[in-house]
Amino acid sequence: MNIEIENYWELLALHKSLMAVKFDKNSCLREAQGSPHTGSLAFKVFNQLVSASKEKQAEEWLIWQVADESRIETQLLLAHIKESEWWSESDISQKEKYVRDFMAPLILTEKAFSAITKNC
């Protein structure tokens, strides 16, 4: 399957739409947030966005992609973990996969990733 994206602006609109579905506190779709399918799509769109950008803008996108504990997206993840019943029963590999899928296309710093997957 292929979707033809006409230009950078359509790609940016798709990226923003995915971010809203995943991270807007008021309108996010819980079933999309930790989905491996949504995560995969978010990374694909983000990678295309970086590829379609000029060098300076691409660098800015890559800086933006790195998330720590202060990001609102990370705070949303922590709230979801706190509310979930399954988290405490899950093994480390399930937790790691969920965190990666939830945060996509963002990538947590190693420190934040470790703290969340091992200490929450």
MMTF fields as JSON, N, C-alpha, C and O atoms, coordinates in Angstrom:
{
  "mmtfVersion": "1.0.0",
  "mmtfProducer": "UNKNOWN",
  "numBonds": 479,
  "numAtoms": 480,
  "numGroups": 120,
  "numChains": 1,
  "numModels": 1,
  "chainsPerModel": [1],
  "groupsPerChain": [120],
  "chainIdList": ["A"],
  "bondAtomList": [4, 2, 8, 6, 12, 10, 16, 14, 20, 18, 24, 22, 28, 26, 32, 30, 36, 34, 40, 38, 44, 42, 48, 46, 52, 50, 56, 54, 60, 58, 64, 62, 68, 66, 72, 70, 76, 74, 80, 78, 84, 82, 88, 86, 92, 90, 96, 94, 100, 98, 104, 102, 108, 106, 112, 110, 116, 114, 120, 118, 124, 122, 128, 126, 132, 130, 136, 134, 140, 138, 144, 142, 148, 146, 152, 150, 156, 154, 160, 158, 164, 162, 168, 166, 172, 170, 176, 174, 180, 178, 184, 182, 188, 186, 192, 190, 196, 194, 200, 198, 204, 202, 208, 206, 212, 210, 216, 214, 220, 218, 224, 222, 228, 226, 232, 230, 236, 234, 240, 238, 244, 242, 248, 246, 252, 250, 256, 254, 260, 258, 264, 262, 268, 266, 272, 270, 276, 274, 280, 278, 284, 282, 288, 286, 292, 290, 296, 294, 300, 298, 304, 302, 308, 306, 312, 310, 316, 314, 320, 318, 324, 322, 328, 326, 332, 330, 336, 334, 340, 338, 344, 342, 348, 346, 352, 350, 356, 354, 360, 358, 364, 362, 368, 366, 372, 370, 376, 374, 380, 378, 384, 382, 388, 386, 392, 390, 396, 394, 400, 398, 404, 402, 408, 406, 412, 410, 416, 414, 420, 418, 424, 422, 428, 426, 432, 430, 436, 434, 440, 438, 444, 442, 448, 446, 452, 450, 456, 454, 460, 458, 464, 462, 468, 466, 472, 470, 476, 474],
  "bondOrderList": [1, 1, 1, 1, 1, 1, 1, 1, 1, 1, 1, 1, 1, 1, 1, 1, 1, 1, 1, 1, 1, 1, 1, 1, 1, 1, 1, 1, 1, 1, 1, 1, 1, 1, 1, 1, 1, 1, 1, 1, 1, 1, 1, 1, 1, 1, 1, 1, 1, 1, 1, 1, 1, 1, 1, 1, 1, 1, 1, 1, 1, 1, 1, 1, 1, 1, 1, 1, 1, 1, 1, 1, 1, 1, 1, 1, 1, 1, 1, 1, 1, 1, 1, 1, 1, 1, 1, 1, 1, 1, 1, 1, 1, 1, 1, 1, 1, 1, 1, 1, 1, 1, 1, 1, 1, 1, 1, 1, 1, 1, 1, 1, 1, 1, 1, 1, 1, 1, 1],
  "groupList": [{"groupName": "MET", "atomNameList": ["N", "CA", "C", "O"], "elementList": ["N", "C", "C", "O"], "formalChargeList": [0, 0, 0, 0], "bondAtomList": [1, 0, 2, 1, 3, 2], "bondOrderList": [1, 1, 2], "singleLetterCode": "M", "chemCompType": "L-PEPTIDE LINKING"}, {"groupName": "ASN", "atomNameList": ["N", "CA", "C", "O"], "elementList": ["N", "C", "C", "O"], "formalChargeList": [0, 0, 0, 0], "bondAtomList": [1, 0, 2, 1, 3, 2], "bondOrderList": [1, 1, 2], "singleLetterCode": "N", "chemCompType": "L-PEPTIDE LINKING"}, {"groupName": "ILE", "atomNameList": ["N", "CA", "C", "O"], "elementList": ["N", "C", "C", "O"], "formalChargeList": [0, 0, 0, 0], "bondAtomList": [1, 0, 2, 1, 3, 2], "bondOrderList": [1, 1, 2], "singleLetterCode": "I", "chemCompType": "L-PEPTIDE LINKING"}, {"groupName": "GLU", "atomNameList": ["N", "CA", "C", "O"], "elementList": ["N", "C", "C", "O"], "formalChargeList": [0, 0, 0, 0], "bondAtomList": [1, 0, 2, 1, 3, 2], "bondOrderList": [1, 1, 2], "singleLetterCode": "E", "chemCompType": "L-PEPTIDE LINKING"}, {"groupName": "TYR", "atomNameList": ["N", "CA", "C", "O"], "elementList": ["N", "C", "C", "O"], "formalChargeList": [0, 0, 0, 0], "bondAtomList": [1, 0, 2, 1, 3, 2], "bondOrderList": [1, 1, 2], "singleLetterCode": "Y", "chemCompType": "L-PEPTIDE LINKING"}, {"groupName": "TRP", "atomNameList": ["N", "CA", "C", "O"], "elementList": ["N", "C", "C", "O"], "formalChargeList": [0, 0, 0, 0], "bondAtomList": [1, 0, 2, 1, 3, 2], "bondOrderList": [1, 1, 2], "singleLetterCode": "W", "chemCompType": "L-PEPTIDE LINKING"}, {"groupName": "LEU", "atomNameList": ["N", "CA", "C", "O"], "elementList": ["N", "C", "C", "O"], "formalChargeList": [0, 0, 0, 0], "bondAtomList": [1, 0, 2, 1, 3, 2], "bondOrderList": [1, 1, 2], "singleLetterCode": "L", "chemCompType": "L-PEPTIDE LINKING"}, {"groupName": "ALA", "atomNameList": ["N", "CA", "C", "O"], "elementList": ["N", "C", "C", "O"], "formalChargeList": [0, 0, 0, 0], "bondAtomList": [1, 0, 2, 1, 3, 2], "bondOrderList": [1, 1, 2], "singleLetterCode": "A", "chemCompType": "L-PEPTIDE LINKING"}, {"groupName": "HIS", "atomNameList": ["N", "CA", "C", "O"], "elementList": ["N", "C", "C", "O"], "formalChargeList": [0, 0, 0, 0], "bondAtomList": [1, 0, 2, 1, 3, 2], "bondOrderList": [1, 1, 2], "singleLetterCode": "H", "chemCompType": "L-PEPTIDE LINKING"}, {"groupName": "LYS", "atomNameList": ["N", "CA", "C", "O"], "elementList": ["N", "C", "C", "O"], "formalChargeList": [0, 0, 0, 0], "bondAtomList": [1, 0, 2, 1, 3, 2], "bondOrderList": [1, 1, 2], "singleLetterCode": "K", "chemCompType": "L-PEPTIDE LINKING"}, {"groupName": "SER", "atomNameList": ["N", "CA", "C", "O"], "elementList": ["N", "C", "C", "O"], "formalChargeList": [0, 0, 0, 0], "bondAtomList": [1, 0, 2, 1, 3, 2], "bondOrderList": [1, 1, 2], "singleLetterCode": "S", "chemCompType": "L-PEPTIDE LINKING"}, {"groupName": "VAL", "atomNameList": ["N", "CA", "C", "O"], "elementList": ["N", "C", "C", "O"], "formalChargeList": [0, 0, 0, 0], "bondAtomList": [1, 0, 2, 1, 3, 2], "bondOrderList": [1, 1, 2], "singleLetterCode": "V", "chemCompType": "L-PEPTIDE LINKING"}, {"groupName": "PHE", "atomNameList": ["N", "CA", "C", "O"], "elementList": ["N", "C", "C", "O"], "formalChargeList": [0, 0, 0, 0], "bondAtomList": [1, 0, 2, 1, 3, 2], "bondOrderList": [1, 1, 2], "singleLetterCode": "F", "chemCompType": "L-PEPTIDE LINKING"}, {"groupName": "ASP", "atomNameList": ["N", "CA", "C", "O"], "elementList": ["N", "C", "C", "O"], "formalChargeList": [0, 0, 0, 0], "bondAtomList": [1, 0, 2, 1, 3, 2], "bondOrderList": [1, 1, 2], "singleLetterCode": "D", "chemCompType": "L-PEPTIDE LINKING"}, {"groupName": "CYS", "atomNameList": ["N", "CA", "C", "O"], "elementList": ["N", "C", "C", "O"], "formalChargeList": [0, 0, 0, 0], "bondAtomList": [1, 0, 2, 1, 3, 2], "bondOrderList": [1, 1, 2], "singleLetterCode": "C", "chemCompType": "L-PEPTIDE LINKING"}, {"groupName": "ARG", "atomNameList": ["N", "CA", "C", "O"], "elementList": ["N", "C", "C", "O"], "formalChargeList": [0, 0, 0, 0], "bondAtomList": [1, 0, 2, 1, 3, 2], "bondOrderList": [1, 1, 2], "singleLetterCode": "R", "chemCompType": "L-PEPTIDE LINKING"}, {"groupName": "GLN", "atomNameList": ["N", "CA", "C", "O"], "elementList": ["N", "C", "C", "O"], "formalChargeList": [0, 0, 0, 0], "bondAtomList": [1, 0, 2, 1, 3, 2], "bondOrderList": [1, 1, 2], "singleLetterCode": "Q", "chemCompType": "L-PEPTIDE LINKING"}, {"groupName": "GLY", "atomNameList": ["N", "CA", "C", "O"], "elementList": ["N", "C", "C", "O"], "formalChargeList": [0, 0, 0, 0], "bondAtomList": [1, 0, 2, 1, 3, 2], "bondOrderList": [1, 1, 2], "singleLetterCode": "G", "chemCompType": "PEPTIDE LINKING"}, {"groupName": "PRO", "atomNameList": ["N", "CA", "C", "O"], "elementList": ["N", "C", "C", "O"], "formalChargeList": [0, 0, 0, 0], "bondAtomList": [1, 0, 2, 1, 3, 2], "bondOrderList": [1, 1, 2], "singleLetterCode": "P", "chemCompType": "L-PEPTIDE LINKING"}, {"groupName": "THR", "atomNameList": ["N", "CA", "C", "O"], "elementList": ["N", "C", "C", "O"], "formalChargeList": [0, 0, 0, 0], "bondAtomList": [1, 0, 2, 1, 3, 2], "bondOrderList": [1, 1, 2], "singleLetterCode": "T", "chemCompType": "L-PEPTIDE LINKING"}],
  "groupTypeList": [0, 1, 2, 3, 2, 3, 1, 4, 5, 3, 6, 6, 7, 6, 8, 9, 10, 6, 0, 7, 11, 9, 12, 13, 9, 1, 10, 14, 6, 15, 3, 7, 16, 17, 10, 18, 8, 19, 17, 10, 6, 7, 12, 9, 11, 12, 1, 16, 6, 11, 10, 7, 10, 9, 3, 9, 16, 7, 3, 3, 5, 6, 2, 5, 16, 11, 7, 13, 3, 10, 15, 2, 3, 19, 16, 6, 6, 6, 7, 8, 2, 9, 3, 10, 3, 5, 5, 10, 3, 10, 13, 2, 10, 16, 9, 3, 9, 4, 11, 15, 13, 12, 0, 7, 18, 6, 2, 6, 19, 3, 9, 7, 12, 10, 7, 2, 19, 9, 1, 14],
  "groupIdList": [1, 2, 3, 4, 5, 6, 7, 8, 9, 10, 11, 12, 13, 14, 15, 16, 17, 18, 19, 20, 21, 22, 23, 24, 25, 26, 27, 28, 29, 30, 31, 32, 33, 34, 35, 36, 37, 38, 39, 40, 41, 42, 43, 44, 45, 46, 47, 48, 49, 50, 51, 52, 53, 54, 55, 56, 57, 58, 59, 60, 61, 62, 63, 64, 65, 66, 67, 68, 69, 70, 71, 72, 73, 74, 75, 76, 77, 78, 79, 80, 81, 82, 83, 84, 85, 86, 87, 88, 89, 90, 91, 92, 93, 94, 95, 96, 97, 98, 99, 100, 101, 102, 103, 104, 105, 106, 107, 108, 109, 110, 111, 112, 113, 114, 115, 116, 117, 118, 119, 120],
  "secStructList": [7, 7, 7, 7, 7, 7, 1, 2, 2, 2, 2, 2, 2, 2, 2, 2, 2, 2, 2, 2, 2, 2, 2, 7, 6, 6, 6, 7, 7, 2, 2, 2, 2, 6, 7, 2, 2, 2, 2, 2, 2, 2, 2, 2, 2, 2, 2, 2, 2, 2, 2, 2, 1, 7, 2, 2, 2, 2, 2, 2, 2, 2, 2, 2, 2, 3, 3, 7, 6, 6, 1, 2, 2, 2, 2, 2, 2, 2, 2, 2, 2, 2, 2, 7, 1, 1, 4, 4, 4, 1, 7, 2, 2, 2, 2, 2, 2, 2, 2, 2, 2, 2, 2, 6, 6, 7, 3, 3, 7, 2, 2, 2, 2, 2, 2, 2, 2, 2, 2, 7],
  "xCoordList": [0.833, 0.0, 0.875, 1.943, 0.421, 1.132, 0.133, -0.987, 0.565, -0.195, 0.706, 1.87, 0.173, 0.977, 0.775, -0.33, 1.865, 1.864, 2.363, 3.44, 1.583, 1.871, 3.049, 3.813, 3.196, 4.24, 4.55, 3.918, 5.526, 5.97, 4.816, 4.72, 3.949, 2.875, 1.835, 1.288, 1.56, 0.666, 1.314, 0.649, 2.586, 3.315, 3.308, 3.095, 3.537, 3.503, 2.103, 1.974, 1.07, -0.307, -0.593, -1.257, -0.102, -0.279, 0.45, -0.084, 1.651, 2.424, 1.675, 1.545, 1.189, 0.47, -0.817, -1.201, -1.473, -2.689, -2.39, -3.121, -1.319, -0.914, -0.554, -0.926, 0.164, 0.528, -0.711, -0.754, -1.707, -2.938, -3.693, -4.217, -3.748, -4.427, -3.74, -4.405, -2.433, -1.678, -1.53, -1.529, -1.404, -0.957, -1.84, -1.539, -2.893, -3.758, -4.545, -5.263, -4.411, -5.036, -6.556, -7.174, -7.149, -8.606, -9.208, -10.375, -8.435, -9.031, -8.24, -8.522, -7.267, -6.449, -7.296, -8.287, -6.881, -7.55, -6.684, -5.61, -7.152, -6.373, -5.934, -4.807, -6.815, -6.472, -5.384, -4.75, -5.162, -4.117, -2.789, -1.736, -2.822, -1.614, -0.523, 0.622, -0.825, 0.19, 0.195, 0.864, -0.542, -0.647, 0.659, 1.241, 1.123, 2.322, 2.1, 3.045, 0.863, 0.56, 0.653, 1.224, 0.092, 0.176, 1.621, 2.071, 2.344, 3.749, 4.579, 5.392, 4.371, 5.098, 4.788, 5.689, 3.525, 3.126, 3.721, 4.17, 3.721, 4.285, 5.768, 6.232, 6.515, 7.941, 8.132, 9.027, 7.317, 7.441, 7.2, 7.956, 6.14, 5.825, 6.939, 7.372, 7.401, 8.466, 9.732, 10.347, 10.13, 11.338, 11.218, 12.192, 10.037, 9.831, 9.909, 10.431, 9.387, 9.436, 10.885, 11.249, 11.692, 13.115, 13.788, 14.553, 13.505, 14.107, 13.706, 14.489, 12.497, 11.992, 12.434, 12.179, 13.094, 13.506, 14.908, 15.726, 15.174, 16.531, 17.378, 16.838, 18.692, 19.609, 19.343, 19.248, 19.222, 19.003, 17.675, 17.605, 16.628, 15.312, 15.342, 14.729, 16.038, 16.154, 16.828, 16.401, 17.866, 18.554, 17.61, 17.623, 16.794, 15.834, 14.783, 14.38, 14.341, 13.4, 14.015, 13.356, 15.263, 15.926, 16.131, 16.057, 16.383, 16.482, 15.108, 14.996, 14.078, 12.702, 12.286, 11.534, 12.772, 12.364, 12.781, 12.136, 13.835, 14.346, 13.47, 13.268, 12.962, 12.047, 12.636, 13.287, 12.388, 12.781, 11.537, 10.415, 11.742, 10.62, 9.8, 8.636, 10.376, 9.678, 8.663, 7.802, 8.746, 7.838, 6.406, 6.177, 5.442, 4.042, 3.644, 2.781, 4.271, 3.972, 4.419, 3.735, 5.563, 6.064, 5.158, 4.886, 4.697, 3.785, 2.472, 1.901, 2.0, 0.794, 1.032, 0.174, 2.19, 2.555, 2.527, 1.94, 3.15, 3.188, 1.791, 1.515, 0.917, -0.464, -1.178, -1.928, -0.944, -1.567, -1.043, -1.805, 0.236, 0.812, 0.196, -0.166, 0.081, -0.481, -1.929, -2.349, -2.683, -4.09, -4.283, -5.357, -3.26, -3.424, -3.355, -2.632, -4.114, -4.11, -3.083, -2.595, -2.763, -1.905, -0.415, 0.385, -0.028, 1.393, 2.157, 3.216, 1.653, 2.376, 2.504, 3.393, 1.641, 1.67, 2.571, 2.869, 2.999, 3.746, 5.224, 5.783, 5.848, 7.299, 7.985, 7.344, 9.285, 10.058, 9.97, 9.916, 9.957, 9.897, 8.558, 8.515, 7.465, 6.155, 6.129, 5.602, 6.698, 6.735, 7.56, 7.142, 8.718, 9.582, 8.896, 8.958, 8.243, 7.544, 6.417, 6.255, 5.643, 4.537, 5.049, 4.486, 6.096, 6.645, 7.129, 6.864, 7.825, 8.299, 7.13, 7.133, 6.115, 4.957, 4.171, 3.731, 3.992, 3.245, 3.941, 3.287, 5.229, 5.977, 6.252, 6.56, 6.154, 6.461, 5.727, 4.534, 6.411, 7.751, 8.845, 9.998, 8.475, 9.477, 10.304, 9.837, 11.52, 12.402, 12.859, 13.486, 12.54, 12.944, 14.453, 15.108, 14.992, 16.395, 16.558, 15.595, 17.746, 17.999, 17.642, 17.076, 17.976, 17.672, 16.163, 15.712, 15.39, 13.932, 13.322, 12.443, 13.79, 13.27, 13.497, 12.589, 14.681, 15.026, 14.205, 13.681, 14.09, 13.33, 11.863, 11.273, 11.296, 9.878, 9.668, 8.761, 10.473, 10.25, 10.637, 10.107, 11.549, 12.015, 11.457, 11.397, 11.043, 10.645, 9.177, 8.722, 8.434, 7.01, 6.176, 4.956],
  "yCoordList": [-1.182, 0.0, 1.242, 1.267, 2.244, 3.518, 4.661, 4.574, 5.718, 6.961, 8.007, 8.141, 8.737, 9.759, 11.091, 11.63, 11.595, 12.892, 13.904, 13.74, 14.939, 15.894, 16.819, 17.163, 17.224, 18.196, 18.191, 17.483, 18.99, 19.096, 19.482, 18.978, 20.366, 20.892, 19.821, 19.791, 18.951, 17.819, 16.876, 16.371, 16.649, 15.789, 16.389, 15.674, 17.68, 18.36, 18.281, 18.078, 18.44, 18.338, 16.926, 16.77, 15.922, 14.541, 14.319, 13.688, 14.831, 14.726, 15.396, 14.817, 16.598, 17.326, 16.607, 16.597, 16.014, 15.258, 14.047, 13.76, 13.343, 12.195, 12.626, 11.969, 13.718, 14.218, 14.585, 14.335, 15.166, 15.522, 14.28, 14.239, 13.278, 12.031, 11.373, 10.807, 11.439, 10.764, 11.578, 11.0, 12.895, 13.657, 14.819, 15.429, 15.15, 16.227, 15.716, 14.722, 16.395, 15.945, 15.843, 15.008, 16.681, 16.725, 15.869, 15.487, 15.567, 14.835, 13.6, 13.018, 13.201, 12.054, 10.773, 10.663, 9.836, 8.536, 7.526, 7.155, 7.086, 6.164, 4.923, 4.454, 4.395, 3.173, 3.411, 2.46, 4.651, 4.96, 5.266, 5.138, 5.663, 6.151, 5.091, 5.358, 3.942, 2.91, 1.865, 0.838, 2.122, 1.152, 1.045, 2.061, -0.185, -0.33, 0.159, 0.584, 0.101, 0.573, 2.099, 2.649, 2.768, 4.226, 4.67, 5.642, 3.952, 4.267, 4.131, 4.999, 3.04, 2.809, 3.902, 4.422, 4.24, 5.288, 6.641, 7.4, 6.935, 8.209, 8.312, 9.372, 7.221, 7.229, 7.37, 8.094, 6.699, 6.796, 8.227, 8.76, 8.839, 10.215, 11.152, 12.017, 10.981, 11.84, 11.694, 12.699, 10.477, 10.252, 10.888, 11.43, 10.824, 11.474, 12.992, 13.681, 13.498, 14.934, 15.41, 16.451, 14.652, 14.995, 14.928, 15.821, 13.879, 13.721, 14.833, 15.226, 15.336, 16.378, 17.781, 18.754, 17.876, 19.181, 19.54, 18.668, 20.831, 21.296, 20.987, 20.708, 21.035, 20.576, 21.19, 20.461, 22.504, 23.16, 22.733, 22.446, 22.692, 22.279, 20.811, 20.448, 19.976, 18.559, 18.413, 17.602, 19.186, 19.161, 19.584, 19.001, 20.599, 21.064, 20.0, 19.832, 19.281, 18.189, 17.114, 16.603, 16.771, 15.722, 16.153, 15.326, 17.421, 17.936, 17.864, 17.449, 18.262, 18.218, 16.804, 16.621, 15.815, 14.425, 13.874, 12.96, 14.404, 13.896, 14.414, 15.62, 13.496, 13.864, 13.471, 12.436, 14.321, 14.001, 14.079, 14.151, 14.063, 14.047, 15.329, 15.324, 16.414, 17.699, 17.865, 18.741, 17.053, 17.189, 16.843, 15.939, 17.568, 17.279, 15.876, 15.24, 15.403, 14.054, 13.01, 12.01, 13.246, 12.322, 12.372, 11.34, 13.542, 13.672, 12.931, 12.323, 12.986, 12.249, 10.743, 10.01, 10.291, 8.877, 8.471, 7.447, 9.259, 8.938, 8.882, 8.031, 9.772, 9.752, 8.472, 7.88, 8.055, 6.83, 5.607, 4.693, 5.593, 4.484, 4.426, 3.353, 5.565, 5.632, 5.13, 4.486, 5.425, 5.031, 3.576, 3.007, 2.98, 1.633, 0.557, 0.68, -0.484, -1.631, -2.678, -3.453, -2.704, -3.747, -3.476, -4.411, -2.218, -1.849, -2.642, -3.196, -2.704, -3.376, -4.873, -5.513, -5.429, -6.867, -7.199, -8.367, -6.175, -6.394, -6.611, -6.116, -7.372, -7.539, -6.364, -5.56, -6.281, -5.139, -4.972, -3.843, -6.064, -5.94, -5.377, -4.612, -5.738, -5.172, -3.683, -2.887, -3.311, -1.908, -1.099, -0.021, -1.611, -0.902, -0.704, 0.38, -1.746, -1.656, -0.633, 0.184, -0.682, 0.263, 1.702, 2.578, 1.951, 3.306, 3.802, 4.949, 2.973, 3.379, 3.701, 4.722, 2.808, 3.025, 4.257, 5.034, 4.438, 5.59, 6.892, 7.833, 6.955, 8.195, 8.494, 9.639, 7.522, 7.728, 8.939, 9.104, 9.781, 9.657, 10.223, 10.354, 10.552, 11.049, 9.891, 8.753, 10.186, 9.185, 9.725, 10.781, 8.991, 9.413, 9.321, 8.459, 10.219, 10.088, 8.753, 8.223, 8.216, 6.929, 7.002, 6.062, 8.118, 8.304, 8.251, 7.555, 8.983, 9.006, 7.644, 7.166, 7.029, 5.722, 4.695, 3.946, 4.674, 3.734, 4.008, 3.079, 5.264, 5.622, 5.199, 4.683, 5.416, 5.083, 3.585, 3.072, 2.878, 1.439, 0.623, -0.468, 1.14, 0.363, 0.826, 0.038, 2.098, 2.639, 2.997, 3.306, 2.965, 3.323, 2.093, 2.191],
  "zCoordList": [0.0, 0.0, 0.0, 0.611, -0.674, -0.717, -0.638, -1.141, -0.003, 0.016, -0.613, -0.238, -1.556, -2.199, -1.479, -1.421, -0.941, -0.284, -1.305, -1.879, -1.527, -2.586, -2.295, -3.198, -1.016, -0.72, 0.78, 1.564, 1.144, 2.534, 3.456, 4.575, 2.996, 3.841, 4.152, 5.254, 3.198, 3.482, 4.494, 5.399, 4.336, 5.265, 6.667, 7.647, 6.766, 8.051, 8.677, 9.884, 7.865, 8.358, 8.885, 9.91, 8.202, 8.657, 9.983, 10.895, 10.08, 11.326, 12.479, 13.558, 12.254, 13.303, 13.69, 14.859, 12.721, 13.01, 13.883, 14.831, 13.561, 14.383, 15.798, 16.771, 15.904, 17.231, 18.036, 19.241, 17.405, 18.099, 18.553, 19.666, 17.702, 18.055, 19.24, 20.108, 19.284, 20.333, 21.611, 22.697, 21.521, 22.681, 23.129, 24.155, 22.43, 22.91, 24.114, 24.012, 25.253, 26.502, 26.392, 27.051, 25.569, 25.494, 24.393, 24.474, 23.376, 22.255, 21.829, 20.782, 22.62, 22.233, 22.237, 22.958, 21.429, 21.362, 22.101, 21.628, 23.257, 24.084, 23.308, 23.472, 22.469, 21.735, 20.694, 20.238, 20.316, 19.336, 20.009, 19.384, 21.264, 21.913, 22.044, 21.679, 22.535, 22.721, 21.625, 21.739, 20.577, 19.48, 18.698, 18.318, 18.456, 17.627, 16.196, 15.532, 15.721, 14.365, 14.29, 13.348, 15.28, 15.319, 15.522, 14.916, 16.379, 16.609, 15.347, 15.032, 14.628, 13.379, 12.361, 11.703, 12.239, 11.308, 11.701, 10.843, 12.997, 13.466, 13.122, 12.7, 13.299, 12.939, 11.429, 10.993, 10.63, 9.174, 8.7, 7.888, 9.219, 8.828, 9.277, 8.516, 10.51, 11.016, 10.178, 9.822, 9.858, 9.06, 7.678, 7.155, 7.091, 5.795, 5.933, 5.057, 7.037, 7.302, 7.416, 6.868, 8.119, 8.242, 6.872, 6.508, 6.122, 4.789, 3.832, 2.968, 3.984, 3.084, 3.499, 2.791, 4.642, 5.166, 4.717, 4.425, 4.666, 4.419, 5.652, 6.723, 5.505, 6.553, 7.931, 8.918, 8.008, 9.299, 9.918, 11.113, 9.105, 9.61, 10.034, 11.038, 9.292, 9.652, 11.015, 11.837, 11.252, 12.548, 13.672, 14.756, 13.405, 14.411, 14.717, 15.868, 13.683, 13.9, 14.786, 15.691, 14.533, 15.322, 16.775, 17.683, 16.995, 18.363, 19.027, 20.18, 18.309, 18.816, 19.216, 20.174, 18.487, 18.69, 20.051, 20.565, 20.635, 21.907, 23.048, 23.193, 23.843, 24.927, 26.28, 26.422, 27.256, 28.63, 29.513, 29.012, 30.815, 31.755, 31.714, 32.114, 31.244, 31.26, 30.131, 30.208, 29.1, 27.958, 28.351, 29.155, 27.778, 28.083, 27.622, 28.227, 26.555, 26.071, 27.093, 27.306, 27.719, 28.745, 29.965, 30.578, 30.316, 31.449, 31.183, 32.089, 29.944, 29.564, 29.679, 30.169, 29.229, 29.375, 30.84, 31.189, 31.695, 33.123, 33.726, 34.571, 33.302, 33.79, 33.354, 34.13, 32.123, 31.63, 32.376, 32.691, 32.652, 33.407, 34.799, 35.283, 35.426, 36.777, 36.805, 37.767, 35.753, 35.671, 35.233, 35.43, 34.646, 34.084, 35.153, 36.142, 34.933, 35.837, 35.393, 36.215, 34.133, 33.577, 33.781, 33.752, 33.987, 34.038, 35.092, 34.795, 36.291, 37.383, 37.152, 37.715, 36.342, 36.041, 34.847, 34.598, 34.113, 32.872, 33.134, 34.112, 32.226, 32.335, 31.646, 30.969, 31.832, 31.348, 29.825, 29.336, 29.078, 27.615, 27.157, 26.194, 27.823, 27.485, 27.799, 27.022, 28.942, 29.329, 28.331, 27.908, 27.96, 27.012, 25.671, 25.091, 25.177, 23.891, 23.963, 23.058, 25.039, 25.186, 25.233, 24.576, 25.991, 26.112, 24.752, 24.392, 23.998, 22.665, 21.744, 21.056, 21.736, 20.863, 21.286, 20.439, 22.581, 23.091, 22.708, 22.256, 22.88, 22.666, 21.191, 20.858, 20.311, 18.895, 18.329, 18.581, 17.576, 17.024, 17.929, 17.517, 19.151, 20.091, 20.623, 20.678, 21.008, 21.601, 22.945, 23.026, 23.99, 25.329, 25.502, 24.916, 26.313, 26.674, 27.39, 27.944, 27.382, 28.042, 29.526, 30.083, 30.154, 31.57, 31.829, 32.738, 31.035, 31.201, 30.882, 31.599, 29.811, 29.41, 30.527, 30.888, 31.047, 32.129, 33.377, 33.992, 33.752, 34.95, 34.821, 35.77, 33.669, 33.462, 33.415, 34.071, 32.666, 32.514, 33.737, 33.95, 34.535, 35.686, 37.014, 37.958, 37.119, 38.411, 38.548, 39.649, 37.468, 37.576, 37.904, 38.035]
}
